[in-house]
Amino acid sequence: MSPFSSISVHPEIQDGAPVFSGTRVRVETFYDFLRIGVSLNEFLDEFPSITRDQALEVYDLMNRQVTPDQIAYLAGPQSNIQPGEGRMFASA
């Protein structure tokens, strides 16, 4: 079981990238939105399937500098994705 209630990782959902539980929205998308200056409220308006509690849990991880790569690794054995693998980590 994932140590993160707001995050799930499954090899058949978004190529095994960490997503907000119950959605197909990648955690990496949330990180990207915040990096470019989108507020938490604006993000939630854009993705109404994500709850404020989910966003705040992931926001806390971001503030602690936990990367999506680390989340994928920590999210549990249901994923066969290893850090540095998968489409979100593919090199050009």
C-alpha positions in Angstrom: 0.0 0.0 0.0 1.2 3.5 -0.9 2.4 5.7 2.0 0.6 8.5 0.2 -3.2 8.5 0.4 -3.5 11.1 -2.3 -1.2 9.4 -4.8 -1.4 6.2 -6.7 1.0 4.5 -9.1 -0.1 1.7 -11.5 1.7 0.6 -14.6 -1.4 0.9 -16.7 -2.3 4.4 -15.7 -0.2 7.2 -17.3 2.6 4.8 -17.9 3.2 4.2 -14.2 3.7 7.9 -13.4 2.4 9.0 -10.0 -1.1 10.4 -10.3 -3.7 11.9 -7.9 -5.7 8.9 -6.6 -8.9 8.3 -8.5 -7.7 10.5 -11.4 -5.4 10.3 -14.4 -3.8 13.7 -13.4 0.0 13.3 -12.9 1.6 14.7 -9.8 4.3 16.1 -12.2 1.5 18.3 -13.8 0.8 19.8 -10.4 4.5 20.5 -9.8 4.8 22.1 -13.2 1.7 24.3 -12.6 3.1 25.5 -9.3 6.6 26.1 -10.8 5.1 28.5 -13.4 3.2 30.5 -10.8 -0.3 28.9 -11.0 -2.0 29.1 -7.6 -3.3 26.1 -5.8 -6.9 27.4 -6.2 -6.3 27.9 -10.0 -5.0 24.4 -10.3 -8.0 23.0 -8.4 -10.3 25.0 -10.7 -8.6 23.5 -13.7 -8.8 19.9 -12.3 -12.0 19.6 -10.3 -11.6 15.9 -9.8 -8.7 16.6 -7.4 -9.7 17.5 -3.8 -8.1 20.2 -1.8 -6.8 17.6 0.7 -5.1 15.7 -2.1 -3.5 18.8 -3.5 -2.3 19.9 0.0 -0.7 16.5 0.6 1.2 16.7 -2.6 2.0 20.4 -2.0 3.6 19.3 1.3 5.7 16.7 -0.6 6.8 19.3 -3.1 7.8 21.7 -0.3 9.9 18.9 1.2 11.5 18.6 -2.2 10.2 15.1 -2.9 10.4 14.6 -6.6 7.8 12.7 -8.8 10.6 10.2 -9.4 11.0 9.6 -5.7 7.2 9.4 -5.3 7.0 6.7 -8.0 9.6 4.7 -6.1 8.0 5.1 -2.7 4.4 4.6 -3.9 4.7 0.9 -3.6 5.1 -2.5 -5.2 2.0 -2.3 -7.3 4.2 -0.5 -9.8 7.1 -2.1 -11.6 8.4 1.3 -12.6 11.8 2.0 -11.2 13.2 5.5 -10.6 14.4 7.1 -13.9 12.2 4.9 -16.1 8.9 5.5 -17.9 7.8 8.1 -20.3 8.1 11.1 -17.9 11.8 10.3 -17.6 12.6 9.4 -21.2 15.6 11.1 -22.6 15.4 12.9 -25.9 
